[in-house]
Amino acid sequence: MKDIFITRNHKECIVINVLNYLNRLHKDINLIIIIMLDTWLLTTHSFALFPMGVFIWSWKRRKDASSIFMLIKFIYAVTFSLLYHSHHSLPEDEVFTSDYDYDNWALLDGYACSSLIFTTVLYGSRVREPQFYITSFAVENIVLIVYLWENLNRDLIITWYLSICSFFILIIKWRTIWRYLLRFKCVSFLFCSCGITAIIMYSIASKEFYNERYVKYHSLWHCFVFSTAGWASLLRYKLDEQLYPIINRREQLDSI
């Protein structure tokens, strides 16, 4: 009888040890996943190299000032976003920001990214200069005012504001959009697919805040929104090359 009791206690100890081991293993796996997701959140900013590369190539080939303007805006937006997200993603001893200036980086990130979306719509729709710069400046200042105004549902207001402004631009430039669809079907399909997916990813991530679900879908939003900008920029470049080809490109480059 005593042996049976000892054997039973021994089995219970084994079960408890196994459960404790599995619990520690589960926590370690979750920690690894969180670290990987945080790293992935920062790494997905590299997708911005796609549109930035198109801007550089467009400037090199066509010397259009709007491409350099977009390149500069992308550099600032990606920098602000990296500083904002690194506050949560990096270890405390490696982070570049502090709790004191965190709100400033959050403001700059939201403002730069929101305004950049609309400016990309202008660029992809081939809005002419100087209307391109005037419209971008006018709309961006409204975005900044909303971000600085407290006690407002900023995300909802800015989403609807930019959506209406973008829709208005697309209606005005419908001929350009139609040319894209007719002449570059494959690139147009990739643009639409990435754009729709980016909207879905953003809708899911905006309902969370810095948990595992937020990091996952916000990272995917980075991938698809930068890819959308890249395809839009490529569409503009390809159409400009067809409509306004530069015959003596070497002479144009030497004249700058």
Residue, then its C-alpha position, 0 to 999 in steps of 0.5 A: m500500500k505504501d509503495i502504491f502511494i509513493t508511486r502515485n506521488h512520483k507520477e504526480c511530480i512527473v506530471i507537474n514537472v512536465l506541465n511546468y516545463l511546457n508552461r516555460l516553453h510556451k512563454d519562451i516561444n511567445l517571447i521569441i514570437i514577440i521579438m520576431l514581430d517587433t523586428w519584422l515591424l521595423t524591417t518592413h520599412s525596407f519595402a519603401l525602397f521600391p517607390m524610392g527607387v522608382f523616384i530616383w530612376s524617374w529623376k535620372r531618366r526624365k529630370d522631373a522635380s516632382s520625383i525628387f520631391m516625393l523621394i524627400k517626403f518618403i525619406y522623412a516619412v520612413t525616418f519618422s515611422l522608424l523612430y516612432h515604432s522603435h520606441h516599442s520594438l527595440p530594447e530600452d538600452e537601444v531605443f533612440t527616443s524617450d517617453y518625453d518626446y514619444d508623443n512628438w514622434a507619434l505626431l510626426d509619424g502620423y502627419a508625415c504618413s497621412s500627407l504622404i498618402f495623398t501626395t502619392v495620389l497626386y503624383g500617381s495621377r500625374v497632376r501637373e506642376p505647380q498644381f501638384y505642390i499647391t494642392s499637396f501643401a493645402v491638403e497637408n496643412i489641414v491634416l496637420i491642424v487635425y493632428l494638433w487639435e485635441n479631443l477629436n477623433r483624428d483617425l476617422i476625420i483624417t481617413w474620410y478627409l483624405s479619402i474624399c480628397s483622393f477621390f476628387i483627384l481621381i475623378i479629375k484625372w480619370r483619363t490618366i487612370w483609364r490610360y493606366l488600365l488600358r495600356f498597363k494591365c498587369v501593373s494596374f492589377l498589382f496596384c489595385s491588389c496591393g491597394i485593396t490589401a493595404i486598406i484591409m490590413y490598416s482597418i484591422a490594425s487600427k482597432e488594436f494598439y501594440n499587441e501581437r495582432y497590431v504588430k502583425y497587421h501593421s507590418l503587413w500594411h507597411c508592405f502593401v502600402f509601400s508596394t502600392a506607392g511603388w506600382a503607382s510611381l511605376l505606372r506614372y513613369k511608364l505612361d510618361e515614357q510613352l506620351y512624352p518620350i525623351i529622344n536625345r536623353r544624353e543631351q538633356l542630362d548634360s544640360i542640367 
